[in-house]
Amino acid sequence: MAASPSTEPRPNGIVTLLTDFGLGDAYVAAVKGAVLSVAPSARLVDVTHLAPPQDVHHGAFVLGQAWRAFPPGTAHLVVVDPGVGTARRPLLLVGEGHSFVGPDNGLFTYVLWPRLMPRQPDRKPFSPFSAPVPEGFAAYVLDQPGYWRQPVSATFHARDVFGPVAAHLVAGVRSEQLGTPTDRVTALSVPRAEWEGDVLEGLVLHADTYGNLLTNVPADAVAGRTVEVTVAWRTIRGVGRTYAEREGLTALVGSNGFLEIAAAMGSAARELGVGVGAAVRVQRQ
């Protein structure tokens, strides 16, 4: 479906960049140059270029944590693209006053989650699937080469397709001019954590720079309850408020509104020897 007046963003000139390109090559600079060649007054903000190579889920999660901090009208350029040059679709997603440009490979999962995330017990966690574009959003397959950098390299769509499209967005080009509407988007299967009796089975979604383990257990699942949290056969009694209020491992509700496992002045990921996908068990007492 095409964007309605309520979903079409009014550009503010900001373009965020999130990639797995690293900092040792010319790739990031080339993408920025492509954006600025179209929109010289664009304000470029680096989210990160240190996503693990080809780790689409990591990129999706970081985007999901970052995008709401920016004002409406921001265009988010997101490229972790192991399928560059293949049949995977180049996509523009718009909604909630923001635009998202990148490959249709699941990178926009946490922008749309949990809207498009019904419980999917038969799907392997983080596996891709085709989902309907939820209400309040619109999506477009980028198929208008007049808005691309020419010639287009089969291996560098960030520079030649996605960067220029993001630049045209902040320059005021409307979404429907850049592509053909689509009612499907690729998402990654993210299990919901739900109570079954006195037990909630969750999992780790992300290990951050500090080794904190961010889970899919929402704050309201543990708020006001006396619980035990078990990860890697280690049990933590109770849920704290801060990282430093107790020694050793602690469970707390982080700034994203979900349960985290942390280690005071240390790394929970290293201490427990676990990472993304690890099981988290919450037991009501």
Residue, then its C-alpha position, 0 to 999 in steps of 0.5 A: m500500500a502507498a503511504s498515507p499522509s499519516t505515514e509519509p514523513r516530513p524530512n528533517g535532513i538527518v540521515t543515520l547510518l548503520t552498517d557492518f562495513g567497519l572503520g578500516d576501509a573506504y566503504v563508509a566514506a563512499v556511502k557518505g559521499a553518495v548521500l552528500s552528492v545528492a543532498p549536500s546539506a544532509r546531517l549524517v549520524d553514525v549509529t555504528h559501522l561495527a556490526p559483525p559482518q553479515d550478522v543481519h539480526h545484530g543490525a536489526f536489533v541495534l536499529g530497533q534500539a536506536w531509531r526512536a531516539f531521533p526526531p520524526g523526519t529522519a531517514h535511516l540508512v541500514v546496510v548489513d547485506p550478505g545477499v547484495g546483488t542477488a534477488r533480495r529486494p531493495l526496500l524503503l519502509v516508512g512509518e511513525g514519521h521515519s523512513f528506513v532504507g536497506p535490503d529486504n532481509g530482516l533488518f527492519t524486524y525490530v522497527l515493526w516488532p511486536r506488531l508483526m510478531p505473532r507467536q511462531p513456535d514452529r519457526k527457528p529463532f531469527s529465521p527469515f519469513s515473509a510478513p504483511v506490512p502492519e497498519g501504520f507503515a508502508a513499504y516500497v520496492l526500490d525500482q526507480p534507477g533514475y534515483w540511483r548512482q550510475p553505474v550500479s555496482a552489483t556488490f555495493h548497493a549501499r553506495d549506488v542505491f540505498g545512499p542516493v535513495a536516502a538522500h533523495l528522501v531528505a531532499g523531499v522526494r516522496s516515497e511513491q516516486l522511489g519505488t513500487p508499493t508492496d504489502r510484504v516485508t521480510a522479517l526475522s522470527v523473534p519468539r515472544a516470552e509468555w507465561e505458562g503457569d509459573v514459568l516463562e521461557g525466554l531467550v537472549l536477543h543481544a549481547d552488548t559491548y559490556g557483556n550485558l545479555l538483553t532478553n525478550v522478557p518484557a518488564d511487565a512480566v517481572a514487575g511486582r513479582t518475586v522471581e528467579v531467573t536462570v541462565a546457563w544453569r546459574t540462578i539469580r534471585g530477584v530483579g534489581r534496579t541498577y547494574a551496580e547494586r549487587e555483586g556478581l550476576t544481577a537481573l534488571v530491567g534495562s533502558n529498552g524495557f526488557l529484562e537484562i542479565a549483567a555482571a557488576m564490573g564484569s561481563a555476564a556474557r563472558e562469565l556465563g559463556v552464552g550469547v544470542g539465542a541462549a535460553v532464559r527461564v523465569q520462575r515465579q516464587 
